[in-house]
Every structure is written in structure tokens, then in C-alpha cells.
């Protein structure tokens, strides 16, 4: 499927970027802050808009993992060696108390 052609009128589709559709009352709401939403209450989508008829298309987007330097510092667990956030009181992998 060609995302650059509108299925309604044949016009040109332009990307409006990635957004989150968040479940709420009474329906779905567009949200920003892509990396910080819970997976249970939101659906990551790419939004495309037709320049002629203003038709919107939504495509499922992949969640992206935070890159290095984007969040809390990581440290290896002294017990299991897996990386965890520096301020974790317990290792999320082995459950041992860290401090």
C-alpha cells in the first residue's frame, strides 16, 4: 500500500509524524510524549493527512527504545550483571536489593 496517495481522492498524503492514541472517556485521544506512555493505555501510530480532502490515515508505529543519554543513568547489577536504572532500589531482573 502506497501511503503517499490518498485512498479517498487520489491526492497527495503528507506525514504528520508519530503520535499516541490514548484510550479515554468516551473514546481515543491523540497524545504526544511517545516514549513515556504505558503500553496498556495507548497505541503508537503514524498519522498521514491528504492535502486535497483532509482525509486522515493511521498506521501502527513501532515503539522506540530510549537512546543513550535519554533518561536515568544505567548501572550493572552487582548480583546478576544486567543493566538497571541507577535509582532502582531493587534490581528489576533478579529482585535483589541494591542499596
C-alpha positions in Angstrom: 0.0 0.0 0.0 1.4 3.4 -1.0 1.0 5.8 1.9 1.7 8.9 -0.2 -1.6 8.5 -2.2 -5.0 9.2 -0.7 -7.3 6.2 -0.9 -10.3 8.5 -0.9 -9.5 11.1 -3.6 -6.1 10.1 -5.0 -4.5 13.3 -3.6 -1.1 13.6 -2.0 -0.7 12.3 1.6 1.8 14.0 3.9 3.1 12.6 7.2 2.1 14.4 10.3 4.6 12.4 12.4 4.2 9.8 15.2 1.5 10.2 17.9 -0.1 8.1 20.6 -3.8 7.3 20.5 -4.7 7.0 24.2 -7.8 5.3 25.4 -10.0 7.6 27.4 -13.6 8.5 28.1 -15.6 8.4 25.8 -13.0 7.3 23.2 -9.5 7.7 21.8 -7.4 10.9 22.2 -4.2 11.9 20.4 -1.3 12.3 22.7 2.4 13.4 22.4 5.3 12.2 24.6 5.8 9.0 22.6 8.3 7.2 24.9 6.7 7.9 28.3 3.2 6.4 27.9 2.2 3.0 29.2 1.7 0.3 26.6 -1.7 -0.7 28.1 -3.4 2.6 27.7 -2.0 3.8 24.3 -1.4 2.8 20.7 1.5 4.2 18.8 0.5 5.4 15.3 1.9 7.3 12.3 -0.6 9.9 11.1 -0.9 10.9 7.4 -3.2 13.7 6.0 -4.4 14.2 2.5 -3.6 17.7 1.2 -6.7 17.7 -1.0 -9.6 16.3 1.0 -8.0 16.3 4.5 -8.6 12.6 4.9 -6.6 11.1 7.8 -4.9 7.7 7.8 -3.4 6.0 10.9 -0.7 3.3 10.6 0.6 1.2 13.6 4.1 2.5 14.5 6.8 0.7 16.3 7.7 1.8 19.9 11.2 3.1 20.1 13.6 2.4 23.0 15.1 5.4 24.6 18.6 6.1 23.2 21.7 6.5 25.3 21.7 9.6 27.4 17.9 9.9 27.2 16.7 9.3 30.8 18.1 8.0 34.0 21.7 6.6 34.1 22.1 2.9 33.9 24.3 0.7 36.1 25.0 -3.1 36.1 23.5 -5.1 39.0 26.3 -6.4 41.3 24.4 -9.7 41.6 23.2 -10.6 38.0 25.1 -8.1 35.9 22.0 -6.8 34.0 21.7 -3.1 33.5 19.1 -1.2 35.6 18.3 2.4 36.3 20.7 3.9 38.8 18.0 4.9 41.3 16.3 1.5 41.4 16.0 0.2 45.0 15.8 -3.4 43.7 17.1 -5.0 40.5 14.2 -5.4 38.1 15.8 -8.5 36.7 16.8 -10.6 39.8 14.9 -8.7 42.5 17.9 -8.3 44.9 18.1 -5.1 47.0 20.6 -2.6 45.6 21.0 -0.2 48.5 
